[in-house]
Amino acid sequence: MTSTTSTSSTSSTSSTSSTGSTGGTFGEIAERLHRAGQRHLLAFVDELAADERSSFLRQLAAVDVERAATLFAKATSGEDAATPTTMAPLPDDIVESEATCDPEKLLEYQRTGLEEISRGRVAVLLMAGGQGTRLGVNYPKGMYSVGLPSEKTLFRIQAERLRRLVVLAKQQTGRTGKICWYIMTSGATNATTENYLKRNDYFGLNPDDVVLFEQGVLPCFDFDGKILLDAKGAVALAPDGNGGIYRAMKRHGVLEDMRRRGICYVHAYSVDNILVKVADPAFVGYCARKGAECGAKVVKKSRADEAVGVVCLADGRYRVVEYSEIGAETARLTRHDGSLRFDAGNICNHFFTVAFLERVADVHEPDLKLHVARKKIPHVGADGRRVAPSRPNGVKIEKFVFDVFEFSKKFAAWEVGRGGEFSALKNADGAGAVDCPSTCRGDLLRLHGRWIEKAGGIVRCPDVEVSPLLSYGGENLEVRVKGKVFDRKTVLLSDEELLILNNNNDMESNGLSNGD
């Protein structure tokens, strides 16, 4: 595995979104802080031990306080949060629905995507910086198991889908391609993610084709723009949002790596969608054949007041307009057939050309919108005591991955069914909980049940799972399931997995059946 963070400091300052100095004497640092109105950060420096003081000064030297102050002023001025004055649905000629697509055309898109995969021109870009705090765990969300019969984690499911795609591409073209997996982590998740993948032998992927890199961070502020201290010798920092991915890719050499490998197309997605079709050949093929440089998968909104952003034209540019920006009256607008006028729900599932990503990183990244999140931020107060606020006391500044849509000259949207492609993991299980392990598990198993029944099987137990190594999207199942009844917990496995389990002789001991 390539870990681009190994070329930079492993301290918390290594991923600061800074282009400023990385050194300087105490006097020089103090002068910079004074000019930026942040001299208070040195209030407790004389109380620090020598090693703490050195570490703190290194961190301060790496934080571009002038840029941080500028970002705070811009983010809180309201200029980036303005509600669009005009909104229009996406033009019909740049939107296509998988459900209504001509079968021959859909097959053409899939063949194009598999052809590109077989030539090594497709990569996936995973946003995996979050921890599972809301799930009640302190490790990366990608390592979480929602309780499937196989107990596979999100990372494993996605890795195995990639492996299956390479097989499908070879079956079509005769070429053994590869799909490079770029994973954006955070300071909190990078080492744990790297160790987890190593312990599990990258789930069968070539380690050279798994690239980890850290997203950036920005200082946390109080409402007056003063940077907060996390400790007497540490600045309070927070990830710069999934939109920080463009700056991070350039800083860590990811875009150069893509060019070196001959990658042309990138599928970007968030780790918490258990149904995500990584490197979906239909989506990649559709966007490639349309000549799009930027694309988005969308699902129809379930109702007017569903709290999801919509992909649309806003002030003449492609954008995701958040539900809070739309307004109830606009959200309820309908077409002549009664369907919602603004119904293209964003699911953080995007297509980019490498050329577009390079242009964003080189030209447009400084113009990305800034979003303000008002949070309860623990910090060290003026008296030197730790403060754990009970209400929002400060600001975290974030960028969103989809805010690059407006820079696209050629955009495309691909509408997919929610039941087959989107089930988010956000919350812990509980009474009335949504987007939780139970809903994710149920959505995936129901999808697998539909695959089995379409292939001629009969599903009478809800706990029937299909391994990603056996089937990516419902293919390759008829020989395993036709005419069979599945009335107990079952995991349908690939030949590779069957061999391993038979050798270990532990399939039945786990209460599992392969349906044989």
C-alpha positions in Angstrom: 0.0 0.0 0.0 1.1 3.5 -0.8 0.6 6.0 2.0 1.3 9.4 0.8 1.2 10.8 4.3 4.5 9.1 4.9 6.2 11.9 3.1 5.1 14.5 5.6 5.2 14.9 9.3 3.1 12.5 11.3 2.1 15.1 13.9 -1.3 16.8 13.8 0.2 19.6 11.8 1.1 17.4 8.9 -2.3 17.8 7.3 -3.1 21.4 8.0 -4.5 23.2 5.0 -1.6 25.6 5.0 0.7 26.9 2.4 2.6 29.1 4.7 5.9 28.7 6.5 6.8 25.5 8.2 9.5 27.0 10.4 10.5 30.1 12.2 11.9 31.4 15.5 9.6 32.1 18.5 9.8 35.8 17.7 8.8 35.3 14.1 5.9 33.1 15.1 4.8 35.6 17.7 4.9 38.4 15.2 2.8 36.4 12.7 0.2 35.7 15.4 0.2 39.3 16.4 -0.4 40.5 12.9 -3.3 38.0 12.5 -4.9 39.0 15.8 -4.1 35.5 17.3 -1.4 36.4 19.9 -3.6 34.8 22.6 -2.5 31.4 21.4 0.8 31.9 23.2 -0.9 32.7 26.5 0.4 29.5 28.2 3.6 28.9 26.3 5.7 29.6 29.4 3.9 26.8 31.3 4.9 24.1 28.8 7.7 21.7 29.2 10.5 22.0 26.7 9.3 19.1 24.5 5.7 20.4 24.6 6.8 23.9 23.7 8.8 22.7 20.7 5.9 20.6 19.5 3.5 23.5 19.9 5.8 25.9 18.1 6.1 23.5 15.2 2.3 23.3 15.0 2.0 27.1 15.1 4.6 27.4 12.4 2.7 25.0 10.1 -0.7 26.8 10.6 -1.2 29.6 8.1 -3.0 32.0 10.5 -3.3 34.7 8.0 -5.1 32.4 5.6 -7.2 31.0 8.4 -8.3 34.5 9.4 -9.2 35.2 5.8 -11.3 32.0 5.5 -13.1 32.8 8.7 -14.0 36.3 7.5 -15.2 34.9 4.1 -17.1 32.0 5.6 -19.0 34.1 8.2 -19.7 37.1 5.9 -22.5 35.2 4.3 -21.2 35.6 0.8 -20.9 31.9 0.3 -24.1 31.0 2.0 -26.4 33.1 -0.2 -29.6 31.4 -1.3 -29.6 31.1 -5.1 -31.9 33.7 -6.8 -32.9 31.4 -9.6 -33.3 27.6 -9.6 -34.1 25.2 -12.5 -34.2 21.4 -12.8 -31.3 19.9 -14.7 -31.9 19.9 -18.5 -33.3 16.7 -19.8 -30.4 16.2 -22.2 -27.9 15.8 -19.4 -30.0 13.4 -17.2 -30.6 9.8 -17.9 -32.4 7.2 -15.7 -31.1 3.7 -15.4 -34.7 2.5 -14.9 -36.0 3.9 -18.2 -32.8 3.6 -20.2 -33.1 1.5 -23.4 -31.7 -2.0 -22.5 -29.3 -2.0 -25.4 -28.0 1.4 -24.5 -27.6 0.4 -20.9 -25.6 -2.6 -22.0 -23.5 -0.3 -24.1 -22.7 1.9 -21.1 -21.8 -1.1 -19.0 -19.5 -2.5 -21.8 -17.8 0.9 -22.1 -17.2 1.0 -18.3 -15.8 -2.5 -18.2 -13.5 -1.8 -21.2 -12.1 1.2 -19.4 -11.6 -0.9 -16.3 -9.8 -3.6 -18.3 -7.4 -0.9 -19.5 -6.6 0.4 -16.0 -8.2 3.8 -16.7 -10.7 3.8 -13.8 -10.0 4.6 -10.2 -12.1 5.0 -7.1 -11.8 7.8 -4.6 -13.1 6.9 -1.2 -13.9 9.6 1.4 -13.3 7.7 4.7 -12.1 10.3 7.2 -14.9 9.9 9.7 -14.9 7.8 12.8 -17.9 5.9 14.0 -18.6 8.1 17.0 -22.4 8.3 16.3 -22.4 4.5 16.0 -20.9 4.2 19.5 -17.4 3.1 18.3 -14.0 4.9 18.3 -12.6 3.5 15.1 -13.1 4.4 11.4 -16.5 3.9 10.0 -15.2 1.8 7.2 -14.2 -0.9 9.8 -17.8 -1.2 11.0 -19.9 -4.3 10.6 -23.7 -3.8 10.4 -24.3 -7.4 11.5 -24.6 -9.2 8.1 -24.5 -13.0 8.3 -20.9 -12.8 7.0 -20.0 -10.0 9.4 -18.2 -8.3 6.6 -17.3 -4.6 7.2 -17.9 -1.7 4.9 -14.2 -1.7 3.8 -14.3 -5.4 3.0 -17.5 -5.2 1.0 -16.2 -2.4 -1.1 -12.8 -4.1 -1.7 -14.5 -7.3 -2.8 -16.8 -5.4 -5.2 -13.7 -4.0 -6.8 -12.2 -7.4 -7.2 -15.4 -8.8 -8.8 -15.4 -5.9 -11.3 -11.9 -6.8 -12.5 -13.1 -10.3 -13.1 -16.2 -9.1 -15.0 -13.9 -6.8 -17.1 -11.6 -9.7 -17.9 -14.6 -11.9 -18.9 -15.7 -9.2 -21.4 -12.3 -8.2 -22.8 -9.8 -10.9 -22.0 -7.6 -8.3 -20.3 -6.8 -8.3 -16.6 -7.1 -4.7 -15.6 -7.0 -3.1 -12.2 -8.8 -0.4 -10.2 -6.7 1.7 -8.0 -8.4 2.5 -4.6 -7.5 6.0 -3.3 -8.7 6.4 0.3 -8.8 9.8 1.9 -8.5 9.4 5.6 -8.1 11.9 8.4 -5.5 12.4 11.2 -7.9 10.4 13.5 -8.3 7.5 11.1 -5.2 7.2 8.9 -3.0 4.9 11.0 -6.0 2.7 12.1 -7.2 2.3 8.6 -3.7 1.5 7.3 -3.1 -1.1 10.0 -6.6 -2.7 9.4 -6.0 -3.1 5.7 -2.6 -4.6 6.3 -3.9 -7.0 8.9 -6.5 -8.2 6.4 -4.1 -8.4 3.4 -6.0 -5.6 1.7 -8.9 -8.1 1.2 -7.1 -9.6 -1.8 -6.3 -6.3 -3.5 -2.7 -5.5 -4.7 -1.2 -3.3 -1.9 0.4 -1.1 -4.6 -3.1 -0.2 -5.8 -4.3 1.0 -2.5 -3.3 4.6 -1.8 -4.0 6.4 1.5 -3.8 10.1 2.0 -4.9 12.5 4.7 -7.4 15.3 4.3 -6.5 18.7 5.6 -7.5 20.4 8.8 -8.4 24.0 9.7 -8.3 25.8 13.0 -11.5 26.0 15.1 -12.7 29.5 16.0 -14.8 31.2 18.5 -17.6 33.5 17.2 -15.3 36.5 17.1 -12.7 34.7 14.9 -10.2 33.9 17.6 -8.6 30.5 17.1 -9.3 28.1 20.0 -6.7 26.1 22.0 -7.4 22.4 22.4 -4.8 22.3 25.1 -2.3 24.8 26.5 0.1 23.6 23.9 -2.1 22.6 21.0 -4.4 24.5 18.6 -7.9 23.1 18.2 -8.1 21.7 14.7 -10.9 20.0 12.7 -11.1 18.3 9.3 -11.8 20.7 6.4 -14.8 18.7 5.1 -15.0 16.3 2.2 -14.4 19.2 -0.1 -10.9 19.4 1.2 -10.2 16.4 -1.0 -9.1 18.5 -3.9 -6.4 20.4 -2.0 -5.3 17.2 -0.3 -5.0 15.3 -3.6 -2.7 18.0 -5.0 -0.7 18.3 -1.8 -0.1 14.6 -1.4 0.7 13.9 -5.1 -2.4 11.9 -5.7 -3.2 13.6 -9.0 0.4 13.0 -10.2 0.0 9.3 -9.2 -3.2 9.0 -11.3 -1.5 10.5 -14.3 1.5 8.2 -13.9 -0.8 5.2 -13.8 -2.7 6.3 -16.9 -6.0 6.8 -15.0 -8.6 8.9 -16.9 -11.8 8.5 -14.9 -12.5 8.6 -11.2 -15.5 7.4 -9.2 -15.8 9.3 -5.9 -18.0 8.1 -3.0 -18.5 8.2 0.7 -17.7 5.2 2.9 -21.0 5.0 4.7 -23.2 3.9 1.8 -23.5 0.1 2.1 -25.1 -0.3 -1.3 -22.5 1.8 -3.2 -21.6 0.3 -6.6 -18.0 1.2 -6.6 -16.6 2.0 -10.0 -20.0 1.2 -11.4 -19.3 0.4 -15.1 -22.8 1.7 -16.2 -22.2 5.1 -14.5 -18.6 5.4 -15.7 -19.6 4.3 -19.2 -22.5 6.7 -19.3 -20.4 9.7 -18.3 -17.5 8.7 -20.6 -19.8 8.3 -23.6 -21.5 11.7 -22.8 -18.1 13.3 -22.8 -18.8 14.5 -19.2 -15.9 15.8 -17.1 -18.1 15.8 -14.0 -21.1 13.7 -13.1 -23.4 12.8 -10.3 -25.6 9.8 -9.4 -28.9 10.9 -8.0 -32.0 9.3 -6.6 -35.6 10.6 -6.7 -36.5 12.4 -3.5 -39.0 10.3 -1.5 -41.1 13.4 -0.6 -41.0 17.2 -0.9 -39.7 17.7 2.7 -37.0 15.0 2.6 -33.9 16.7 4.0 -31.6 16.0 1.1 -29.8 18.4 -1.2 -30.9 18.4 -4.9 -28.7 18.6 -7.9 -30.0 21.4 -10.2 -29.1 24.6 -12.0 -28.8 27.5 -9.5 -28.1 30.9 -10.9 -27.2 29.2 -14.2 -24.6 26.8 -12.7 -24.7 23.2 -11.8 -25.0 22.9 -8.0 -26.2 20.9 -5.1 -28.7 23.2 -3.2 -29.2 22.0 0.3 -32.7 21.4 1.6 -32.4 24.3 4.1 -31.6 26.7 1.1 -34.6 25.7 -1.1 -37.6 26.7 1.0 -40.7 24.7 1.5 -42.7 26.4 -1.3 -40.0 25.7 -3.9 -39.5 22.1 -2.6 -43.2 21.4 -3.2 -43.3 22.6 -6.8 -44.4 19.8 -9.2 -44.2 19.1 -13.0 -47.3 18.6 -15.1 -47.3 14.9 -14.3 -47.4 15.5 -10.5 -43.7 14.6 -9.8 -41.5 16.9 -7.9 -39.9 19.6 -10.0 -36.7 19.4 -7.9 -36.3 15.7 -7.2 -32.7 14.8 -8.1 -31.5 13.9 -4.6 -27.7 14.0 -4.1 -26.1 10.9 -2.6 -22.4 11.8 -2.6 -21.7 9.6 -5.6 -19.7 11.4 -8.3 -17.7 11.0 -11.5 -14.7 13.1 -12.5 -12.2 13.0 -15.2 -8.6 13.4 -14.0 -8.2 16.4 -16.2 -11.2 18.1 -14.4 -9.7 17.2 -11.0 -6.4 18.8 -12.0 -8.2 22.0 -13.2 -10.0 22.2 -9.9 -6.9 21.7 -7.9 -4.8 24.2 -9.9 -7.4 26.9 -10.6 -10.7 26.6 -8.8 -10.0 25.2 -5.3 -9.5 28.7 -3.7 -13.0 29.6 -5.0 -14.8 26.7 -3.4 -17.6 27.7 -1.1 -17.0 27.8 2.6 -19.6 26.3 4.9 -19.9 27.3 8.6 -20.8 24.7 11.2 -21.6 26.1 14.6 -20.5 23.5 17.1 -19.8 22.8 20.8 -16.0 22.9 20.8 -14.1 21.8 23.9 -11.2 24.2 24.5 -8.9 25.8 27.0 -10.4 29.1 28.4 -8.6 32.3 29.2 -8.0 31.1 32.7 -6.2 28.0 31.5 -9.0 25.6 32.5 -10.6 23.1 30.2 -14.1 24.1 29.0 -16.7 21.6 27.8 -19.5 23.8 26.5 -23.1 22.8 26.7 -24.1 24.9 23.7 -22.4 25.9 20.4 -19.5 28.2 21.2 -17.5 28.2 18.0 -17.1 27.6 14.3 -15.7 24.9 12.2 -15.2 25.7 8.5 -15.8 23.1 5.9 -15.8 22.6 2.1 -18.1 20.2 0.4 -17.1 17.8 -2.4 -20.0 18.6 -4.6 -19.3 22.4 -4.7 -17.0 21.8 -7.7 -20.0 21.1 -9.9 -20.3 24.8 -10.8 -16.9 24.7 -12.4 -17.9 21.9 -14.8 -18.3 22.7 -18.5 -19.8 19.3 -19.4 -22.0 17.8 -16.6 -24.1 14.6 -16.6 -26.5 13.1 -14.1 -27.4 9.4 -13.8 -30.6 8.5 -11.9 -30.6 5.2 -10.1 -33.0 3.4 -7.8 -32.6 4.1 -4.1 -33.4 0.5 -3.1 -30.5 -0.8 -5.1 -27.8 1.9 -4.6 -28.3 4.0 -1.5 -28.5 3.1 2.2 -26.5 5.4 4.5 -24.9 4.5 7.8 -25.1 7.5 10.1 -26.7 6.6 13.4 -26.7 3.9 16.0 -29.6 1.5 16.3 -32.5 2.6 18.5 -36.2 3.1 18.6 -37.3 4.7 15.3 -33.7 5.1 14.1 -33.0 5.6 10.5 -29.8 5.3 8.5 -28.6 2.9 11.1 -27.0 -0.6 11.1 -30.4 -2.3 11.1 -31.7 -0.3 8.1 -28.4 -0.8 6.2 -28.4 -4.6 6.9 -32.1 -4.9 5.9 -31.6 -2.9 2.7 -28.6 -5.0 1.5 -30.3 -8.3 2.4 -33.5 -7.3 0.6 -31.5 -6.4 -2.5 -29.7 -9.8 -2.4 -33.1 -11.5 -2.0 -34.4 -9.8 -5.1 -31.3 -10.9 -7.0 -31.8 -14.5 -5.9 -35.5 -14.6 -6.8 -34.8 -13.0 -10.2 -32.2 -15.9 -10.8 -34.9 -18.5 -10.0 -34.4 -19.0 -6.2 -37.0 -18.8 -3.5 -36.1 -16.7 -0.4 -38.1 -17.5 2.8 -35.5 -16.3 5.3 -34.5 -12.6 5.5 -30.9 -13.4 6.3 -29.6 -14.5 2.9 -26.5 -12.7 1.7 -24.6 -12.8 -1.5 -20.8 -12.3 -1.4 -19.5 -9.5 -3.5 -16.9 -11.9 -4.8 -19.7 -14.0 -6.3 -21.9 -11.3 -7.8 -21.4 -7.5 -8.3 -25.0 -6.7 -9.4 -27.0 -9.9 -9.5 -25.1 -11.7 -12.2 -23.6 -15.2 -11.9 -26.3 -16.6 -9.5 -28.6 -18.8 -11.6 -26.4 -21.9 -11.3 -26.2 -21.5 -7.5 -29.9 -20.6 -6.7 -32.3 -21.7 -9.5 -35.0 -24.0 -8.0 -33.6 -23.8 -4.5 -35.4 -22.6 -1.4 -33.5 -20.5 1.1 -35.2 -20.9 4.5 -32.3 -20.3 6.9 -29.4 -18.0 7.3 -27.2 -18.3 4.2 -24.1 -16.7 2.7 -23.7 -17.4 -1.0 -20.0 -17.6 -1.4 -17.5 -17.4 -4.4 -15.5 -20.5 -5.2 -12.5 -18.9 -3.6 -14.3 -18.3 -0.4 -15.8 -21.8 -0.4 -12.3 -23.3 -0.8 -11.0 -21.3 2.2 -14.0 -22.2 4.4 -14.0 -25.9 3.4 -10.3 -26.0 4.3 -11.0 -24.3 7.7 -14.2 -26.4 8.1 -15.9 -23.7 10.0 -18.9 -22.8 7.8 -21.4 -24.9 9.7 -19.9 -24.0 13.0 -20.8 -20.4 12.4 -24.4 -21.4 11.7 -24.0 -20.5 8.0 -25.0 -22.4 4.8 -23.9 -21.8 1.3 -27.2 -23.1 0.1 -25.8 -26.3 -1.2 
